[in-house]
């Protein structure tokens, strides 16, 4: 499975595995269907929502590796 980085596009993460959606909802990103949010990098989304991008990368990769 692909490894998520801060530069990975949100839409690509969701397309890779839609079970990642709750991680974005947890951080307050409730607009996952919006084309502009799907086009943001993980780092950009984290900056807007006040989340540490390194922590989010770690959580997502841990989740994906556990599948």
GIFENDA-V496319 format. One record per residue. N is the residue number from 0. RES is the residue in one letter. PSI is psi in whole degrees, 0 to 359 (999 if undefined). OMEGA is omega in whole degrees, -180 to 180 (NA if undefined). Layout:
BEGIN
N & RES & PSI & OMEGA
N & RES & PSI & OMEGA
END
This chain:
BEGIN
0 & X & 149 & -178
1 & X & 150 & 177
2 & X & 134 & 179
3 & X & 138 & 174
4 & X & 175 & 177
5 & X & 338 & -178
6 & X & 358 & 180
7 & X & 138 & -180
8 & X & 136 & -178
9 & X & 314 & 180
10 & X & 323 & 179
11 & X & 322 & 179
12 & X & 314 & -180
13 & X & 323 & 178
14 & X & 327 & 179
15 & X & 316 & -178
16 & X & 108 & -177
17 & X & 352 & 176
18 & X & 359 & 175
19 & X & 347 & -176
20 & X & 317 & 180
21 & X & 332 & 179
22 & X & 323 & 179
23 & X & 321 & 178
24 & X & 321 & 178
25 & X & 323 & -178
26 & X & 5 & 177
27 & X & 10 & -180
28 & X & 89 & -174
29 & X & 7 & -176
30 & X & 43 & -173
31 & X & 337 & 179
32 & X & 351 & -178
33 & X & 130 & -179
34 & X & 325 & -179
35 & X & 323 & 180
36 & X & 325 & 179
37 & X & 339 & -179
38 & X & 355 & 180
39 & X & 154 & 171
40 & X & 163 & 177
41 & X & 319 & -180
42 & X & 319 & 179
43 & X & 316 & -180
44 & X & 319 & 179
45 & X & 320 & 180
46 & X & 317 & -179
47 & X & 325 & -174
48 & X & 8 & 175
49 & X & 36 & -179
50 & X & 142 & 177
51 & X & 116 & -177
52 & X & 326 & 179
53 & X & 322 & 178
54 & X & 318 & -180
55 & X & 319 & 177
56 & X & 315 & -179
57 & X & 315 & 180
58 & X & 313 & -178
59 & X & 316 & -180
60 & X & 321 & 178
61 & X & 317 & 179
62 & X & 313 & -177
63 & X & 325 & 179
64 & X & 333 & -179
65 & X & 1 & -177
66 & X & 999 & NA
END
